[in-house]
């Protein structure tokens, strides 16, 4: 349990980690926003942004594994500041406008994105009381959709006024400024550094070992693998589904997609507010999974006969469930991580969640092609989500009894 001095740092730490998370997401999704304007200058198709994103996630997958060791030795605030430097570097490289620079930019962006969650988890675990963690982690996790929204709201205007290079560089400079702003938190939060902690190649496997040797973390890892993969799959292909299967206009599909995204923020805040206050977070994670499965399956039944309000309602409920679990997930992570191993546990579990992000959309696309049916693909996805929820419930069966 954090001490009283640490409790006073909870709100400043939340503001700082939220800012870091937001700007990391702005840099990550900013590339997608400027891609249509940047692609001709770089000499690639705009659709290659998918490859760029895959490279970035792959880089982040590895970077996240060593984040815990780095946080132990140098401090989680310093690691967070380092991620903002990598965000700036990634934006500068992308602005060079060559294929090889874009490739290097994707790697640098992964080095930014990968350590953000392990470092921020390390920070909040130290200063936030256990009862408040679901809400604090949920607020922090809204930094991801907030960053995506910030990129979408600001970068297109900057592209129109000043060009895509300037737009992406602004995102990089903003990241550096956030890194500077969290410096006052460095001394009080990073004061318990372990200067003797060795950083070596074997450190990459430590987070995976921490998760593997803790049964509840293993169960949490499988759940996170499925939940995160399903979340990104739906977010990635929802507009394509609405426009291709329902012949919905891109404008209307965009409005429905906005409902889906906004409900994700509502869901994270709502579930975080009641987690471990009114209902145990682990039980909420199971209920959220079962709800996700139900609304995922229901969305596969969309047809042109459905009224728009009904599609919007299901989309809202789908967003609240499929994207509302993240804060509770990290709260449970902290609760069950071995003493002194929060950063490593976060890195290991992030490996699982990012693996889901990389695998699920591709598999979902294959299923659509194989069955020529979104209904079948959504139904299978719903079944996997329900399975993940039930296995997580089974891991706590004795406590439920």
KOLNUZA-114540 format. One record per residue (C-alpha): residue in one letter; x, y, z. Coordinates in steps of 0.25 Angstrom, whole numbers, plus 5000, padded with zeros to 4 digits. Layout:
BEGIN
AXYZ
...
//
This chain:
BEGIN
X500050005000
X500650144996
X500950225008
X500350365011
X501450435004
X501250354992
X499750374992
X499950524990
X500750494978
X499550414972
X498850524964
X500150584959
X500650444955
X499250424948
X499350554940
X500750524936
X500550384931
X499250424924
X500050524917
X501150434913
X500150324908
X499350434900
X500550484893
X501050344890
X499750314884
X499750444876
X501050404870
X500650264867
X499350294861
X499850424855
X500550354844
X499250294840
X498550424839
X499650494830
X499850364822
X498950404810
X499850534808
X501150474812
X501050344803
X501250404790
X502550484794
X503050364801
X502750274788
X501850174794
X500350144795
X499650204806
X499150064810
X500550034814
X500250104827
X499749964831
X501149904829
X501750024837
X500850004849
X501249854849
X502649894849
X502449994861
X501649894869
X502749784867
X503749884872
X502949914883
X502749774887
X504149754889
X504449894896
X503349864906
X504049744911
X505249824916
X504449944921
X504349884935
X505849864937
X506050004931
X505050064941
X505649994953
X507050044949
X506750184944
X505350214949
X504050204942
X503950354940
X505250354933
X504850234924
X503550314921
X504350434917
X505250344908
X503950294901
X503650444898
X505050454892
X504750334883
X503450394879
X504150524874
X505250444867
X504150354860
X503450484855
X504750544850
X505150414843
X503750404837
X503850554832
X505050524824
X504150464814
X504850334809
X504450184810
X505650154819
X505450274828
X504050224829
X504450084833
X505450144844
X504350234848
X503450114851
X504450044859
X504750174867
X503250194869
X503150054875
X504250084885
X503350204889
X502050124890
X502549994896
X503150044909
X501950144912
X501050044919
X502049974927
X502650104932
X501350174935
X500850044942
X502150044950
X501850194954
X500450184958
X500650054966
X501550124975
X500650244978
X499250204976
X498450134988
X497949994984
X496450034985
X496650154975
X497550074965
X496350034956
X495950174954
X497350234952
X497750134943
X496450144935
X496650294934
X498150274930
X497750174919
X496750284913
X498050344908
X498050254896
X496750294890
X497050434894
X498350434887
X497650374874
X496550484875
X497650594877
X498350544864
X497050534856
X496650674861
X497950754859
X498850694849
X497950694837
X497850854838
X499350864840
X499550774828
X498650874820
X499250994825
X500750954826
X500950824820
X501050684825
X502550694830
X502150814839
X500950744844
X501650614848
X502850694854
X501850774863
X501450644869
X502850614872
X503150744878
X501850734887
X502450594892
X503750664896
X502950774903
X502150664911
X503450594915
X504050724920
X502750754928
X502850624936
X504250654941
X503750704955
X503250564957
X504650504955
X505250524969
X504050484978
X503550364969
X504950314964
X505650324977
X505550174980
X506450134968
X507350014968
X508650064962
X509149914963
X508149864954
X508849794942
X508249824928
X508649704919
X508049614908
X507449524918
X506649634923
X505749614911
X505249484916
X505049524931
X503649584929
X503149464921
X503749374933
X503049464943
X501649444936
X501849294933
X502249264948
X500949334954
X499649254950
X498749374952
X499649464943
X499649344932
X498149354932
X498149504931
X499149494920
X498249404912
X497049494915
X497849614910
X498349544898
X496849514893
X496249644899
X497249734892
X497349664879
X495749664878
X495749814882
X496749854871
X496049764861
X494749834863
X495349974863
X496149944850
X495049874842
X493749934847
X493650044836
X494049944825
X492949854830
X491849964830
X492250024817
X492349884809
X491249804816
X490249914819
X490550004807
X490650114817
X491250244813
X492650274818
X492150394825
X491050324832
X492050204835
X492950314841
X491850364851
X491550214855
X493050194857
X493150324865
X492050264874
X492950134876
X494150214880
X493450314889
X492750194896
X494150134899
X494550254907
X493150254914
X493350104917
X494750124923
X494350224932
X493050154936
X493650024939
X494850084946
X493950164955
X493250044960
X494349944960
X494749894974
X493850004980
X492449944976
X492849814969
X494249734969
X495049774957
X495249624953
X493749604953
X493549724944
X494649674935
X493849544933
X492549624931
X493149714921
X493649594913
X492349524913
X491649664909
X492749684898
X492449544893
X490949564892
X491049704885
X492149654876
X491249534872
X490049634870
X490749724861
X490949614852
X489449614849
X489449764844
X488649774831
X488149894822
X486849874829
X487349914843
X487050054847
X488250144848
X487850174863
X487950024866
X489350004859
X489750124867
X489250074880
X489949934878
X491250004874
X491150084887
X491049964895
X492049894887
X493050004890
X492750014905
X493049864906
X494149824896
X494949954899
X494549974914
X495449874920
X496849934920
X496850004933
X496349894941
X497349794934
X498549884939
X497949894953
X497849744954
X499249734948
X499849814960
X498949734970
X499549604966
X500949644962
X502049584971
X502649684980
X503649784973
X503349724960
X502149814955
X502949864943
X503349734939
X501949674940
X501449794932
X502449764921
X502149624920
X500649644920
X500849754909
X501549654901
X500249564901
X499349684898
X500149734887
X500349594881
X498749594881
X498749734874
X499749674863
X499049544861
X497549564862
X497249664851
X498049574841
X497349444845
X495949524845
X496249564831
X496549424827
X495249374833
X494449474825
X495149424812
X495049284816
X493549284819
X493149404811
X492349444823
X492449554834
X491449484842
X492249354843
X493549434846
X492849524857
X492249394863
X493549324864
X494149444870
X493049454880
X493349304884
X494749334886
X494449454895
X493449374903
X494549264905
X495549364910
X494549424920
X494149284925
X495549234927
X495849364935
X494649334943
X495149194945
X496449234950
X495749304962
X494649194964
X495049174978
X494849314982
X493549324974
X492949204982
//
